[in-house]
């Protein structure tokens, strides 16, 4: 279990990256109401009008991806609950922000190097919401809101986050 803090973790000094692909390892939750008819989303820290799922970087001192997912959900959404399912790994295949300019190295690389590595490797979990806390570490910089499946899907399309939509689609949210 994660330790509930008053302040979010910052920086990437302890950030975990995939040894195989170099992708940043991120964990998050698809937070559903008890009836599974709504999902909790948070405003993006970079684009305030865009809605995303709570998630964040796995750090080297964390026990497992579930711990990170619960910590990030607490920090970004003030949401506590029980993880009910592992939704698996979703890779973000958008080109990395700092794409390697030395394309020859990629082209001449051995088979153990992927020619187009994922930017991020997401580990998502479904969380059954048990408690929503008013004051949480990022409450001053993020909004949170419940959406139906169709509303959430539309918001993730607008935010250009197909990897987050994939996680939502893997969840047990009611898709009517």
N, C-alpha and C positions, 0 to 999 in steps of 0.2 A: 504494500500500500504506500502511496505517496504521502509526503508530509505537507499538510496544508500550511501555506505561507501567506504573509501579508503583502509580499512584493514578488513580482515575476522575476524569473531568472533572466539575465541579459548576457549578451556576448556569445561568441562561438568558440571560446577557448577549449571547452570540454565536448564540443560537437562530435558526433560519430558519423563517419563516412564509410560507404561500402568499400571493402578492400578490392573487390572484383571490378566495379564500375566507376568508383569515385563519387557516386551519387550521395547526396546528403540523406541521412536516415531521419525520417519524420514519423511521429505517431499522433493519432487523433481519434476522436469519437464522433459517431453519428448518434446524437442524443435524442431519444424518442420519448414521447409522452407514453403513459401506461397503456393507452388504447392504440398506440402506434399510428395515430392519425396525423401527428405533427412532429416536425424535427426542429430542434433549436439551432439557430444560426447566429453568427456574430459578424459585426461589420469588420471589414478588412482594415488593418492598421495603416496600410498605405493608400487605400482607396475607400474612403469612408462610406460611399454610397453603394459599395458592392458587398454582398453577403456571402460568407463562406462557412465552412465547418471548422470548429475549434481543433487546432493541431499545432505541433511545433517540434523542434529538433530534439532528438534523443541525445542525452548527455552520458558521458562515459561512467559516471557514478551511479546511474540508475539501474535497478535490478533487472528490468525487462521492459518491453515495449508497452505493456499494459500500464505500468507505473507512469511512463512518460505521457501516455494518452490521457490518463486521469489527471495528472498534474497540469497538463496544458488546458484541459477542459475546465479545470478549476480556475487557473490563472486568467484565461480569456473569456470565460462565460459564467463563472461563479456557480457552476453546475456540479452537483454531486450525485452519484448513483452507482448502480451495479452493472458491471460489464456482463452482457448476456451472450455475446457471440464475437468470434474473431472473424472479421470480414476479409482477411487476407492482405496480400501486398498489391498495391497499385503503383505502377511506375509513371512518373511524369516525364513524358517523352518530348516535351518542348525543348528546343536547343538551350544548352546552358547559357547563363548570362554572359559569361566570359568564355565563349567558344574558343577552343584551341585553334590558333591560327596556323599551326604547323600540321597541315593536312597530310603531308608526306609521312609523318610518323604514324598516323592512323592507318594510312594505306599500306605501309610496309610492316605493320605490327603483326605479331604472331596471333594465333587463334584465340588466346586467352584474353585478348583485349577486344572489346566491343567497338565496332566502327561508329555507332551512334549511341553512346551510353545515355541512360536516363539522367535527368537533372536531379530528380528526387525519388527516393524509394519510400512510399507511404505505407505504414502499417495501421490499418483502421480497425476499430472495435465498435460494436453496437453497445450503447449504454442506455439502460432504463433509468430515466430521471427519477430521483428520490427527493432531492432538495435543491431549491434555487436560493442562493444567498444574495442579498442586496448589495453588500459591499464585498468586492473581490479584488484581487491584485490589479486587473486592468479595467476596472469599472469606470474610471475617469476617461479612458481613451477608446473604449469600445461600447457599442450598443449590442443588444441581443434581442432576438425576436423569434417567435414560433411561426413556421410555415407548413402548409400542406405539401404533399409530394409535388404536385404540379407547380406550386409557387416556388418551392425550393429548386426544382429542376430548372425553371426559367431563370432564377437568380444565378445559378451556377453557370448557365449558358452565357448570360450577360457578362458575368465575371471572367469568362473564358477559362474555366477550370474544369475541363473534362475528367480529370483524374478524381476530383472531389465528387462529381456526378456519378462516376463509376462506383465509388464507395457508397453513396446514397442508394444506388440501384441494387447493390448487394445486400442492403439492410432489409429488415422486415417491415418497413414503413408501408402503410396502406397506400396503394398506388391507384386508387379509383379517382 
